[in-house]
Amino acid sequence: MKEICSGGIVYIKKEGKINYLMLKSRKTGWWVFPKGHVKKNESLKDTTFREIKEETGLSNLNIHPNYYEIISFLSQSGNEKEVHHWLFEASEEKVKLSDEHTEFKWLEFDEAYNLIDHENQKRILNKANEVLIK
């Protein structure tokens, strides 16, 4: 059965520069974007807002109208997984991590890109960056 998840790339503009929020997964040690499973009767976007708030404490987010990406892959347990991503601007950089992650970093594009382990995650970050610098 396919797992459906939803999440977002969160950024903040600071001193004229774009910084992306990266979370370090407690389970895998990978640097990731906030995301989670869609609950019954919950929209993909509602899931994304809920998951970002649960995992980071951030709730005052503005969704970017020109970004939406889906990545599909096999999870570590061999399940097919589909993750829907949106792009969000945060109004503050104060993060309150859930117990799912061990640390967070706000990073400029190159640093964030180099932390990421998976090509599909690099691809969606690269596309988000292209949308923002246009």
N, C-alpha and C positions, 0 to 999 in steps of 0.2 A: 504494500500500500504506500502511495506517495505521501510524504510529509510536506505540508504546506506551511511555510513560515513567512514572516514579514518583518522588515527592519528598515534601518535608515543609515545614511551617511550624514553625520552631524558636523557642522563647521561653525566657526566663529571668525568674524573679521576683527583683527587686532592690529592697530598701528599700520593700517593699509595692507596687511597681509592676511591670507586665508590660512587658518589652522584647522586641522581635522581631528576629531575625537577618535582615539583608538583605545580599545579595551583589551586587556590580557585575560584570556579565558582561564579560569581555575582548572577546568577539566582537561584542556589540551595544551595549555601554555601558548597557544597561538594568539596573535593580535588580530582582533576582529571588530566589526561594527555591531552596534546593538541590534538584536533581532530575537524573535521567538515564535512559538507555535500559535496559529490562529485558533481561537476558542470558538465553540459552537455559537452561531448567530452573531459573530463578530466580523466586521468588514476587515479587509486587508489593511486599510489605512488606520482604522481604530486599533488594530493589533499593534501597528508600528508605534503609534503615540503611546499606548499602554506600555509596551516593552521598553521604549526609550526611557520613559519615566521610572519604571521599575528598576532598570539596570543602571541608570545614571542620576536619577533625581531631577533631570531636566524636563520641564513641562511647557515653558514659554518658547515654543518653536514655530518658525515660519517655514512652510513647505515651499520648495522651489517649483514653479509651474512647468518647467521644461526638462524635468528629469524623472525617468521611471525605468528601472532595469530589472530583469529577472535572471537569476542564475540557477542552473540545474546541475546536480551532481549526485554521486552516491555517497551517503554518509559513512562514517567509520564502521557502523553496524551493517552496512550493505543495503540500506534502504534508499530508494530514490527520494531526493529532496529538492524542493523548489522554493527559492527564497526571493520574494519581491522586495525591491529597494526603492526608497524615495530619498530626496536630498532635503535636509533641514538646516536652517540657520538658527543657532542658539543666541539668545540675548544675554546670557551670562556664561561664564566658564567654570563656575563652582559645581563640581560633580560629587555626587554621593553614591558610591558604588554599592551594588547589591553583592551578596555572597557568591554570585556566579563568576565574578572577576576579581583578580588580585591587585590590579593597578590600572591606571589610565594615563594617557598622555595627549596633550593638544600639540599637534605637530604640523609643520609646513608640509606641502605635498611630497617633496623628495624623501623626507625622513619617514613619513607615514608609508609611502609606497615601498620603501626598502624594508620596513618591519613586516610587511604582509608576506605570508608563506604560500598563498594559493593564487594562481594566475587569474582565476575568475574574479577574485576580490581586487586584484591589481587592476583588472580591466574596468570594473565599475568605478573604482576610485579615479582612474585616469579620465573616464568619461565625465564624472562629476566635476573634476578640475577643469576640463575643457569647457563645460557649460558655464562655470563660474568666471573664467578669465575672458570670455567673449564679451 
